[in-house]
């Protein structure tokens, strides 16, 4: 294979609020932890096992500001990005490494205002589906009923 691929897709819950860092020139970075869970049955003990993996998410500029505004601790979110390992030095001068997910795209999955619009979206097709059979089924009885009604 000629090329390589560094792509990550995660669906998880935020572990904290988005922490913003602003730089000269107006750029900014938002950081937040994301928890993904894995559940399975241990065949030896027949017990349910749950493992949580924590991911450090990094979002830049306008996307960071949107995440800061709308993401709260515990919200469910879809993150798409790439893995990046960063080298830095601690207070003692020791080299440290951090593995982060550089977020390129995201979708909020926790229902908020969008849940109302998605419910309305679901109601619209069903509302459209109901009137279309009624006129095709019985336009004549509708006319007869209208004649019999006093108003």
Residue pairs with C-beta under 8 A, 6 or more apart in sequence:
6 82
6 83
7 80
7 81
7 82
8 79
8 80
8 81
8 82
8 83
8 101
9 78
9 79
9 80
10 34
10 36
10 55
10 78
10 79
10 80
10 101
11 36
11 76
11 77
11 78
11 79
11 109
12 34
12 35
12 36
12 37
12 55
12 76
12 77
12 79
13 34
13 35
13 74
13 75
13 76
13 77
14 32
14 33
14 34
14 35
14 71
14 72
14 73
14 74
14 75
14 77
15 32
15 33
15 34
15 35
15 54
15 73
16 32
16 33
16 73
17 32
17 68
17 71
17 72
17 73
18 30
18 31
18 32
18 59
18 64
18 67
18 68
18 71
19 30
19 31
19 32
20 28
20 29
20 30
20 64
20 65
20 68
21 28
21 29
21 30
21 31
22 28
23 29
27 60
27 61
28 60
28 61
28 64
28 65
29 58
29 59
29 60
29 64
30 58
30 59
30 60
30 63
30 64
30 65
30 67
30 68
31 56
31 57
31 58
31 59
32 57
32 59
32 67
32 71
33 54
33 55
33 56
33 57
34 54
34 55
34 56
34 57
34 77
34 79
34 101
35 52
35 53
35 54
35 55
36 52
36 53
36 55
37 50
37 51
37 52
37 53
38 50
38 51
38 52
38 53
39 48
39 49
39 50
39 51
40 48
40 49
41 47
41 48
41 49
42 48
42 49
55 79
55 101
56 98
56 99
56 100
56 101
57 79
57 81
57 100
57 101
57 103
58 84
58 100
58 101
58 102
58 103
59 67
59 103
59 106
60 102
60 103
63 103
63 106
67 106
70 108
70 112
71 77
71 108
74 110
75 108
75 109
75 110
76 108
76 109
76 110
77 106
77 107
77 108
77 109
77 110
78 106
78 107
78 109
79 101
79 103
79 105
79 106
80 103
80 104
80 105
80 106
81 101
81 102
81 103
81 104
81 105
82 101
82 102
82 104
83 99
83 100
83 101
83 102
84 99
84 100
84 101
84 102
85 97
85 98
85 99
85 100
86 97
86 98
86 99
86 100
87 95
87 96
87 97
88 95
88 96
88 97
88 98
89 95
89 96
90 96
108 114
111 118
134 142
135 142
